[in-house]
């Protein structure tokens, strides 16, 4: 029986193309497979179809807000186990932090260096590759 390596997949949901590009380059360089969505609804659709290893979600998104999208993912038994990290530049009040804790698994503040972003992803899902038997 032979084994092979598979790349872990990270879905970035952010309406800012520059943020998506910077995060994608950092993750791709580290060996992750990267998917992108421009709004919360697209993020939910991609997550349900692909079942990524992690979702990184901005809060303020067009079409469907990020926290609504995160709640939908957490309420769906198929996507509930997927870690969802909030990735937002918004100042977070105590009430907002409670909401984030209800619908996300962690928080990465914007702005951050690509290395800090990558470190946060790796803390949650480990290295970019997994060995499959």
QUIFEN-V421230 format. One record per pair of residues at least 6 apart in sequence whose C-alpha atoms are under 8 Angstrom apart, sorted by the first residue. I is the first residue (numbers start at 1). J is the second residue. D is the distance in Angstrom with one decimal. If there is no record, write none. Layout:
I,J,D
I,J,D
This chain:
1,133,7.4
2,133,6.4
3,131,6.6
3,132,5.4
3,133,4.2
4,131,5.6
4,132,5.3
4,133,6.6
5,129,6.1
5,130,5.5
5,131,4.3
5,132,5.8
6,129,5.4
6,130,5.4
6,131,6.3
6,132,6.9
7,31,6.8
7,32,5.6
7,33,6.0
7,128,5.6
7,129,4.4
7,130,6.5
8,32,5.4
8,33,5.9
8,52,7.5
8,53,6.0
8,128,5.3
8,129,5.7
8,130,7.1
9,32,5.9
9,33,4.6
9,34,5.7
9,35,7.3
9,52,5.0
9,53,5.2
9,54,6.8
10,32,6.9
10,33,6.3
10,34,5.1
10,35,6.3
10,52,5.8
10,53,5.9
10,54,4.9
10,55,5.8
10,56,7.3
11,34,6.0
11,35,4.7
11,36,5.6
11,37,7.4
11,43,7.6
11,47,7.3
11,52,6.4
11,54,6.3
11,55,4.7
11,56,6.1
12,20,6.6
12,23,7.8
12,24,7.8
12,34,7.4
12,35,6.2
12,36,4.9
12,37,6.2
12,43,7.9
12,55,6.0
12,56,4.9
12,57,6.3
13,20,7.7
13,36,5.9
13,37,4.7
13,38,5.9
13,39,6.3
13,40,6.8
13,43,5.8
13,55,7.3
13,56,6.0
13,57,4.9
13,58,6.1
13,66,7.9
14,20,6.3
14,36,7.7
14,37,6.4
14,38,5.3
14,39,6.4
14,57,6.5
14,58,5.3
14,61,6.8
15,37,7.6
15,38,4.5
15,39,5.9
15,58,7.9
15,61,6.0
15,62,7.3
16,38,7.5
17,38,8.0
20,36,6.9
22,114,7.0
23,114,6.5
23,117,7.4
24,34,6.0
24,35,8.0
26,114,6.0
26,115,7.4
26,118,6.7
27,33,7.4
27,34,6.9
27,118,6.5
28,34,6.6
30,128,6.7
31,128,5.3
31,129,7.2
32,128,4.9
32,129,7.3
36,43,7.7
37,43,5.1
37,46,7.7
38,61,7.7
38,62,7.9
39,61,5.3
39,62,5.4
39,63,6.1
39,64,6.4
39,65,7.4
39,66,7.6
40,61,6.2
40,62,7.0
40,63,6.6
40,64,4.6
40,65,5.5
40,66,5.2
40,68,7.6
40,69,5.2
41,63,6.5
41,64,5.4
41,69,6.6
43,69,7.3
44,69,6.1
44,70,7.9
44,72,7.5
44,73,6.6
47,55,7.7
47,73,7.9
47,79,7.1
48,73,8.0
48,78,7.4
48,79,6.5
51,78,7.9
51,79,6.6
51,82,7.6
52,82,7.1
53,82,6.0
53,83,7.3
53,125,7.1
54,82,5.6
54,83,5.1
54,84,6.0
54,85,7.8
54,125,7.3
55,82,7.1
55,83,6.3
55,84,4.7
55,85,6.3
56,84,5.8
56,85,4.8
56,86,6.1
56,87,6.2
57,66,5.9
57,67,8.0
57,70,7.5
57,84,6.8
57,85,6.0
57,86,5.0
57,87,5.4
57,88,7.8
58,66,5.6
58,86,5.9
58,87,4.8
58,88,5.2
59,65,6.0
59,66,4.2
59,67,5.7
59,86,7.0
59,87,7.1
59,88,6.0
60,66,6.1
60,88,7.9
67,100,7.3
67,103,6.7
70,84,6.9
70,103,5.7
70,104,6.5
71,103,5.1
71,104,7.9
73,79,5.3
73,80,5.7
74,80,4.1
74,81,7.5
74,103,6.6
83,104,7.3
83,105,5.8
83,124,7.6
84,103,8.0
84,104,5.1
84,105,5.4
84,106,7.0
85,104,5.7
85,105,5.6
85,106,4.7
85,107,5.3
85,108,6.8
86,100,7.2
86,104,6.3
86,105,7.7
86,106,6.2
86,107,4.6
86,108,6.0
86,109,8.0
87,107,6.1
87,108,4.9
87,109,5.8
87,110,6.5
88,107,8.0
88,108,6.9
88,109,5.6
88,110,5.4
89,109,6.0
89,110,4.4
89,111,6.4
90,110,7.9
100,106,7.9
100,107,8.0
108,117,7.3
108,120,7.3
122,128,7.7
